[in-house]
Amino acid sequence: MREGAAERRRGQRRPMLLPFLLPLFCPALSEQIRYKIPEEMPTGSVVGNLAKDLGFSVQELPTRKLRISSEKPYFSVSSESGELLVSSRLDREQICGKTLVCALEFEAVAENPLNFYHVSVELEDINDHVPKFAHKSFELQISESSKPGTRFILGSAHDADIGTNSLQNYQLSPNDHFSLVTKEKSDGSKYPEMVLKTALDREKQKFYHLTLTALDFGHPPLNSTAQIQVLVTDANDNPPVFSQDIYRVSLPENVYPGTTVLRVVATDQDEGVNSEITFSFSEAGQITQFNLDSNTGEITTLDTLDFEKVKEYSLVLEAKDGGGMIAQCTVEIEVLDENDNVPEVLFQSLPDLIMEDSEPGTYIALLKTRDKDSGRNGEVVCKLEGGAPFKILTSSKNTYKLVTDGVLDREQNPEYNVTIRATDKGDPPLSSSSSVTFRIGDVNDNAPVFTKVSYLVHVAENNPPGTSIAQVSASDPDLGANGQVSYYIIASDLEPKSLWSYVTINAQSGVVFAQRAFDHEQLRSFQLTLEARDQGSPALSANVSMRVLVGDRNDNAPRVLYPTLEPDGSALFDMVPRAAEPGYLVTKVVAVDADSGHNAWLSYHVLQASDPGLFSLGLRTGEVRTARALGEKDAARQRLLVGVRDGGQPPLSATATLLLVFADSLQEALPDLSDRSLPPDPQAELQFYLVVALALISVLFLLAVILAIALRLRHSSSPSVWGCFQSGFCSESKPVVYPNYSEGTLPYSYNLYGAHAGKTECNFLKCSEPLSSGQGLLCPESSGALFPLCDSSEAASHPEPLTPQAPPNTDWRFSQAQRPGTSGSQNGDETGTWPNNQFDTEMLQAMILASASEAADGSSTLGGGAGTMGLSARYGPQFTLQHVPDYRQNVYIPGSNATLTNAAGKRDGKAPAGGNGNKKKSGKKEKK
């Protein structure tokens, strides 16, 4: 019967959506969405289309993620249709009890953006509970002397339903002696009273069997019955009488067990046993909170009271005298609320992450407060503690929204610990706090930052390709891909097409690599614009400039601009007046070096001269000046071999040949020019020396054979055998020309030139006097052979002492005119010195070789003066060892990484003539 009634009620359910929806542009609904459904709907039943009522389309459901936030999962939302569904049993009597209006309130949460919507579902009562009596039968003793109209309270029934579905009436089975009256208590519950209509006669009938029926007015109505056994007793004229029919008392809920509630008073006018009264609860089985003293009628508490559970108690007491007569009264106990419950804070719909770019006012979470007390004791105020950038907004009663109240920055605070304190308005107030931690989600809001504002990189030229020249670094405080930085070259002052042939950058490490060997002379610097870009979406980037300076190395030899050679290989000549005074500017050697700095600091040195004492050369300027006046014995044609050396390490050099003619007019200089031999060909000279060497080896071999034969022929020792070795057999000397390394860096050989010489007699095997230690090692007029033994008389004709070489100047400082650059721009200062080294021995050997070369020059007369090593007659009396050209830069240093070159660049172009003489191209090439 109950199930049929429930089904009919479900058939009559009608979801009701109140028309309180706000426009769709509102961030959240301020009014509740209300539905009304009957209780006990099956699980999965549709309450209503929540998505439609909120204004969501079906297409929006996957992104909005509509869901229910409540303490108990009574309802759920279909992700496909957005319908509100029943997800658990809805028993109104269990959920709300006797409350007239039973409404379940909860929040619907929608994301993207985050919004909260208040929903209320009211449960309608259905007649699913039958009225029930506490006992199936009652026994009632009534005296035969009871007068008509006497009332007897019967046991009441209980119905969990409300309204018309609850207990509404009682019925008594038909009889002649009793009738039934239904009465109502202050709490609305009803109980029956049986009224005696006619007097009873025990002698006629001792027992009466009656049926009591409890009815509700539901559809269909439900009922239950209880049996009443009436026992007619002998006469007891006066029943007990209570002092009040209804006792009312108020009791605080925090009273201790055993506290006296009240004492009821009943009297009986009979005497003896019939006047002895005992008290009891009419429904003792249902009374668990109170105790009744059967003799005194004192009611005390058995357990603590709880206003939040039961607000009022209605007790029915019976007073029975010794004769069995009963009287009843009602005790109504009102429980007073005390502030004994601490308010609670409940967080709902907590997000996993709060994105740091959330705007102020963004909904973060929904929270509720709960206080079981009532009145002001149940009124709760929430407060946010701490300095977190959040605030609380009141949404509805006991419901609050937590929203952002400032800018969030994950890099400064990756998480926030939010504490909310709830305080009620009781006296004294009670409070509690609840904390929750929110983690801040990262967004790409920080661009990479380079460790430097700009980069300046120094790279030496001739670097190996693929060398790392620099590394840039940038940091990004974001997380994951938002903080992963890659590096790129986005701009340069180089040609875009050739940029990648110069430099590249590793995108992960930021290392910049050189793709080629840089040349300082072609590219001295270039500018790069580097970009650091993260992997976020959208990506953020930062730029930095890098300037690469290509440093110079000494990789270019000096280049002589003047004097130059003609296309046919002939050299220009300079004409010097015969009356030129000492210091007369004859010409100027002009050279440049493509390097820069110290590597381009040029110095000029005389490597070879027909008469070293006749001219002077500016160390820094390259100016050739007369050192003395032209003598009668000086040749009219002079030749200077000038070496140009830079200041690099190792130094590089080049040579230039100057042809100087002393004449007052061009016609006077032409005869000297016509006799000038063509310049020697180094390759031809080398071949010549190879032939001579082979010839000498053959001659020596033949001499050795002849000497061996002579030693065997001891008897053939007459002077005629050795006559061939007398001085008469010495032949006239011929000019000997040594290899000419006219250009490039000079390694071990030197540019030595021989000249026509006169006749000289020399004995190879004996001398007229023993050779002293002070004599020269070279013959003054030799035929070109190295180290012949010379006559001591010739050596004694040059008594000049050997002057030791002055110590090198260690002060490596130069004036403005001595700084590196084109030699033509340097002026005047001739005192510059070079750093000293350890090669004094090699220098002396070079002097000896230079002296030997000059011995072959027919225009010189070298006198072997002691102390000058045979050089004073050729270079003049003022020449000492310190005037010998310094060839130390051309010496190979064992164990070092210095490499020397043998050739300078090709000379091209003509420079304007220097000095005051006239320059003409020589008509003939020198003969070998």
Steps between C-alpha positions, in 0.01 A plus 500: 500500500787735592686423179191571294453831669867586442478419131191715461680785673798463266264510208377833624848656546556822313839673497455867550759757387432836652537787254789666682773448241715803445626597155780291356757776524493489881801314642283302742136476606408679818164322531459129554375265233220307666361158421222307679490122477336226703712297733617147431560561128702215347871551446569650158168686482510839333437795728532762228729624222744703706720603206203637309370681805845661543510605137766253387483336164584135448813599311628692801473210743841339427683826565289633788524169692178551691494307829334493844673607820328376818577323822297191408473372145124506460517633142730501197510667157506312174808600301319435170164669550556723805199348682488490879470135606420324827809312614393359840186424703288800594317417825341816617430370852863397542640821355271760652290323765180686591611826334215634296718615210783265405735661250844379393726792412824462312721678245546431134855577389591597144855555377656709226424742651444379854147581623274376779122461476273437798250217453219394735306175464190473721390150592124449509367251751326191376285273717760234544472451877213328687392635841643269768404444860767446755317193628266273317271468804414701808348393833276750675344456842183699561304496823135417478434810695644725229253756396400560140721766339818372662791521255781254455814584294597221267836427339563711188632393165792656304516583130829620347324677216391860520192692403203300386722197468560500874274368775173690487234306693419209729198272488358266764312189421122544557372424855237622747716623783796687349564774248825651366629858491815606304709773660812686378819589688692822477746346253214407270489132582163341573400251766167323582286523813229244575185637668263290715147547365299282744564355841662162524378205698772255592245237586362505148822522298857495629691540167459709188706441179539815286701580186678834461579605142746779402438659158685745273347693212746402233419368154416226561456534879707268719400373847598271779315352800559419863294283736360647824412264789268678749484336844210612724613513863321531828399845619771753565311815529770766450773486232830683543501862389811691371551855608530597128389335189806631309837579652738723300866550585811637319836334544845604366662237285824505692354374832679210659345156527291462821372855490141534634263614231180531708277312742139415417234493774191276506243445783238236572204561737470136585654352804720211565633305212279682255677825579850374440615648169785377276636694198617361168557598138219407274751397231795405712679314218546816298626718783879474514608847605304530825431303816178513709489422869187288538441609858584869496420583135840671457633506144880508455733487196670174420736631227612828355251683287574621150298784362629427151343151514176550699367842577192394702385196692129414570459243776174335613496409869256269677401507863342175627350456841481177693157424367624507142356832398723698269543866427725648226675829433738635239847641572645717220875564533653768279874467443679835491790545258844573637807606302665164531585431135807639331435629147662307218640608163457258212689552172334384183606502135869550572706544181821311437680809374433870495656656192718797579340710227157483669332837507403653837153379596542155346302232687736256666297284738163463671486467876222447749465560871306274731394562857251264661389764745202719424422866523797724553696200617474363147581822316853473362739764372798398282829683489806441283826495694844583367611720215404273213358678193151356549172617647169349605167596348166404653304297251199389703421396855802314638651486152804702391714539191876527512623730222836652409568849627828583331760397248646152541865435421616142509866603480466687830250272676453155346224418750277669757381360830155652557350491850134587558368552849129457575355666814141480623309774682439307820594611848781422534570461128656182372729481200701259292736530206559294193800518267551398142802528271461630147773432247557767237522381140767641274433705189758637261515850645878541530726561205856361509761734649863496389770499766669797330365813338735453204788275407844600374702210358866508398609240244849473356511466126594175327294311753418136415151460347248358746662664803278621780545874531236592762204377697186689592262407776146609583272400785123464509327453839199327343452123525516223244486604139429858607848515654690302235718746309635463147749733333500637146687754288241735357700791359852604408686771315639227275333403178201275579609243245850475645408526868479125556840456338650715775331398826233265631349452845395187683130543573515310829831608657538849354859428385602712201728322250720648229429329169812630328840645575467876547736742326569821690604676181165422332262510797599678817167480681137412449180533696254222586152520649419189700155394613406285800154351451302278735270216395180645645184580308523770394878498518682790666847613402778744581780637283860586577777642285838333460795678348780276374842663468748311281847539647807536284778244461830557323404317184592765242856587402590863430438611143742740334325774307816683396735425338318263269610278216391552147302223325821375339667463839733800477532740791479878510806708584542815702751766398698672775695822443873451545516802725230364737578593858465256790131464593386555142165323443563262215177301491251335726392138526122487534339178634166405650377207706139378476507404868426745776647605830839368595487257210507796259787685673765507230873547537755543222847344494790495254563140415767561236676807367777567255643746749322477838660817630379715216127495578278488807147357522226628731394216731137606502471738207680303230677817385833444326745786568866552426715429805805676362617682190590300191874428483723469199543130553131433545324331213251710310248217506373374833261224587301463825299196606242618758303263723158604634392313814177521702464478878300178519595179669649338305595800282449496126714694255547611141795643304548782253799578274612860451724596206671833569717688245713799592473742209416864450305440180319223323760496217771444757311212658428313173849340459477354849153370431607334173764288677255381757446130477164341503364391835583140573242231472485302829407179320789536253736575789382192684562283196839664462593419857395141456730467197787669687446273800516192279815632334665570836417154624655351187811716537538409866466135411770533235724691744456227756599235247804703391603557864477130569721423201748770609530351846588165349765656280727618785794547262315754287533790754695747279376865483389444147226267619342777713564780257148497394398628839709820485341843500544533132227255444234707672257620239317824480193504718161487346184645634308260716130549553320337790139407505272805512202480728377838394153472652330351801630409841871410505561160660865390523652639174552867436489710183871521408620641175853477351672756270796517259829484689859562407780251492619363826769247577452266788680190623261237620753292692743747652535860606798719549419540873301301750139598535435701815179490701413852409516464128194485276357183363430636151745616238458865407507424130394146478389311196183397673623193685402489864761522778838503307813570701607859440821696521555653840618826352161562354341422828725738681399792279169533683573549866146590603390332823195274531227699668257285703132522413300737715244329728145506365263761622238328720272800505229388253333834468452702190409851416195598298705479181615147584161341545390225261367605165604585148866587495438806295316658792789467742744782543837576630553284809784261432566376851245218528639171622379143494476261795819303574531123463756230555641470151831691521687203355278486197546875451878463488467221249285728287767768519759255381282391210433864410872571500561201280243620251651844485841348434369393162404855404767641266415858590597451866841486660462323833796553721540246775540730793522340838188537707268564208505152353604635162199731465641849560649548156169413334259674736722782610695567816191593695335159447496267800304191591198706601464618138464148370138432393309304763384173343375347823143510389585255221635233734288192564445438871510126574203379699281800417191511280637788289505436126671729254405557136741547210292720274308817532207591283537593139588863458274697279461866415752783521555741783604860443877548505651614825798727553629765267658276238348406166367144461545304181444144400828317454558394140674174569456212730788401720716216392554203722 
